[in-house]
Amino acid sequence: MKVFFSHGKESGPWGSKITRLANIAKEYGCDVDSIDYTDTLDSKVRIERLVNILKNTDDDFLLVGSSMGGYISLVASQQVDAKALFLLAPALYMPGYVEDDFRNITNVEIVHGWSDDIIPVDNSFKFAKDNDCPLHLISGDHRLNSSLGVVEKLFAQFIKSQIFKKAY
């Protein structure tokens, strides 16, 4: 199983959050890659880059995205065969992001901080309700740095559940 990480709008591919989650994925035997989008803020370019990488991937894969990277991962997943998505404060239903008709999307898990002042928590709530997916509302702001231990535990559970599904 391979895990592809997509970072947020103004962060980088190997920030502390992605690095810590990547280490967890490696502990469970997953290969990891974090896509570098720092050369563009254009969501369409980022989506196209991710889709092109994923189309050339032979392994089963999971997508993990934070903020804009969550949006990128979700839109890209509709064009490829991602096994599951783990989204952190995803930038869903935001102005300027063209895709917003997210229905009948399966195998998505979301973590969002109650005190997020960048992406309204209601956006994740709407997506989770419309798509009947798990939503973990935890203490923390948009970056979730103050609750990274909780995020790590949730991610470890997510990875284990995906590996278990593959085994059976």
C-alpha positions as CSV (number, residue, x, y, z in Angstrom):
1,M,0.0,0.0,0.0
2,K,1.2,3.5,-0.8
3,V,0.2,6.7,0.9
4,F,0.3,10.0,-1.0
5,F,0.3,13.2,1.0
6,S,-0.9,16.6,-0.3
7,H,0.0,19.7,1.7
8,G,-1.9,22.9,2.2
9,K,-1.9,26.0,0.2
10,E,1.1,27.7,1.7
11,S,2.9,24.9,3.4
12,G,5.4,22.4,2.0
13,P,5.5,18.7,1.2
14,W,7.5,17.6,4.3
15,G,6.2,19.9,7.1
16,S,6.1,18.5,10.6
17,K,2.5,17.2,10.4
18,I,3.1,15.3,7.1
19,T,6.4,14.0,8.4
20,R,4.9,12.6,11.6
21,L,2.0,11.0,9.7
22,A,4.3,9.6,7.1
23,N,6.4,7.9,9.8
24,I,3.2,6.2,11.1
25,A,2.4,5.0,7.6
26,K,5.9,3.6,7.3
27,E,5.6,1.8,10.7
28,Y,2.6,-0.1,9.1
29,G,4.6,-1.1,6.1
30,C,3.3,1.6,3.7
31,D,5.5,3.4,1.1
32,V,5.0,7.1,1.3
33,D,5.3,10.1,-1.0
34,S,4.5,13.8,-0.5
35,I,3.7,15.8,-3.6
36,D,5.4,19.2,-3.9
37,Y,3.0,21.9,-5.0
38,T,5.0,24.9,-3.8
39,D,5.5,26.2,-7.3
40,T,1.7,26.9,-7.8
41,L,-1.3,28.0,-5.9
42,D,-3.6,27.0,-8.7
43,S,-5.9,24.2,-7.5
44,K,-6.4,22.9,-11.1
45,V,-2.7,22.5,-11.7
46,R,-2.3,20.8,-8.4
47,I,-5.2,18.4,-9.1
48,E,-3.7,17.6,-12.6
49,R,-0.3,16.9,-11.1
50,L,-1.7,14.5,-8.5
51,V,-3.9,12.7,-11.0
52,N,-0.9,12.2,-13.4
53,I,1.2,10.8,-10.6
54,L,-1.6,8.5,-9.4
55,K,-2.4,7.2,-12.9
56,N,1.2,5.9,-13.1
57,T,0.9,4.1,-9.8
58,D,0.5,0.3,-9.9
59,D,0.0,-0.2,-6.1
60,D,-3.1,0.3,-4.1
61,F,-3.0,3.8,-2.6
62,L,-4.5,6.0,0.0
63,L,-4.7,9.8,-0.2
64,V,-4.0,12.1,2.7
65,G,-4.6,15.8,2.4
66,S,-4.5,18.9,4.6
67,S,-6.5,22.0,3.9
68,M,-6.2,22.8,0.2
69,G,-4.4,19.4,-0.1
70,G,-7.6,17.8,1.3
71,Y,-9.6,19.4,-1.5
72,I,-7.0,18.4,-4.1
73,S,-7.0,14.8,-2.8
74,L,-10.8,14.6,-2.9
75,V,-11.2,16.0,-6.4
76,A,-8.3,13.8,-7.7
77,S,-9.9,10.7,-6.1
78,Q,-12.9,11.1,-8.4
79,Q,-10.6,10.4,-11.4
80,V,-8.5,7.5,-10.0
81,D,-9.0,4.4,-7.9
82,A,-8.0,5.6,-4.4
83,K,-8.7,3.1,-1.7
84,A,-9.5,5.7,0.9
85,L,-8.9,9.3,1.9
86,F,-7.9,10.9,5.2
87,L,-8.5,14.6,5.2
88,L,-7.4,17.2,7.7
89,A,-9.4,20.4,7.8
90,P,-10.1,20.1,4.1
91,A,-10.9,23.2,2.1
92,L,-14.3,22.1,0.9
93,Y,-17.0,24.4,-0.4
94,M,-14.6,27.4,-0.4
95,P,-14.8,30.4,-2.7
96,G,-12.6,30.0,-5.8
97,Y,-12.6,26.2,-5.6
98,V,-14.6,25.1,-8.6
99,E,-15.6,21.5,-7.5
100,D,-18.2,21.5,-4.8
101,D,-20.6,18.7,-5.7
102,F,-19.3,16.0,-3.5
103,R,-21.9,13.3,-3.2
104,N,-21.7,9.5,-3.1
105,I,-18.0,9.6,-2.2
106,T,-17.0,6.6,0.0
107,N,-14.2,5.7,2.2
108,V,-13.3,9.2,3.5
109,E,-12.4,10.1,7.0
110,I,-12.1,13.8,8.1
111,V,-10.4,15.4,11.1
112,H,-11.3,19.1,11.8
113,G,-10.4,21.4,14.6
114,W,-13.3,23.1,16.5
115,S,-11.4,26.4,16.5
116,D,-10.5,26.5,12.8
117,D,-10.8,30.1,11.7
118,I,-9.6,29.4,8.1
119,I,-12.0,26.6,6.9
120,P,-15.4,26.6,8.7
121,V,-15.9,23.4,10.6
122,D,-19.5,23.5,9.1
123,N,-18.0,22.7,5.7
124,S,-16.6,19.4,6.9
125,F,-19.9,18.7,8.8
126,K,-21.9,19.2,5.6
127,F,-19.6,16.9,3.6
128,A,-19.6,14.2,6.3
129,K,-23.4,14.4,6.5
130,D,-24.0,14.3,2.8
131,N,-21.6,11.4,2.3
132,D,-22.1,9.5,5.6
133,C,-18.5,9.5,6.5
134,P,-16.6,9.7,9.8
135,L,-15.9,13.2,11.1
136,H,-13.6,13.7,14.1
137,L,-14.1,17.2,15.6
138,I,-11.2,17.8,17.9
139,S,-9.7,20.6,19.9
140,G,-7.5,22.8,17.8
141,D,-7.2,25.4,15.1
142,H,-6.7,25.1,11.4
143,R,-3.2,23.6,11.6
144,L,-4.2,21.2,14.3
145,N,-0.7,21.4,15.8
146,S,-2.0,21.6,19.4
147,S,-3.8,18.3,18.9
148,L,-1.2,16.5,16.7
149,G,-1.1,13.5,19.2
150,V,-4.9,13.0,18.6
151,V,-4.4,13.3,14.8
152,E,-1.7,10.7,15.0
153,K,-3.9,8.2,16.9
154,L,-6.7,8.7,14.4
155,F,-4.4,8.3,11.5
156,A,-2.9,5.1,12.9
157,Q,-6.4,3.7,13.3
158,F,-7.2,4.7,9.7
159,I,-4.1,3.1,8.3
160,K,-4.7,-0.1,10.3
161,S,-8.3,-0.3,9.1
162,Q,-7.2,0.0,5.5
163,I,-4.5,-2.6,5.8
164,F,-7.1,-4.9,7.5
165,K,-9.5,-4.4,4.6
166,K,-6.8,-5.2,2.1
167,A,-5.9,-8.4,3.9
168,Y,-9.5,-9.7,3.7
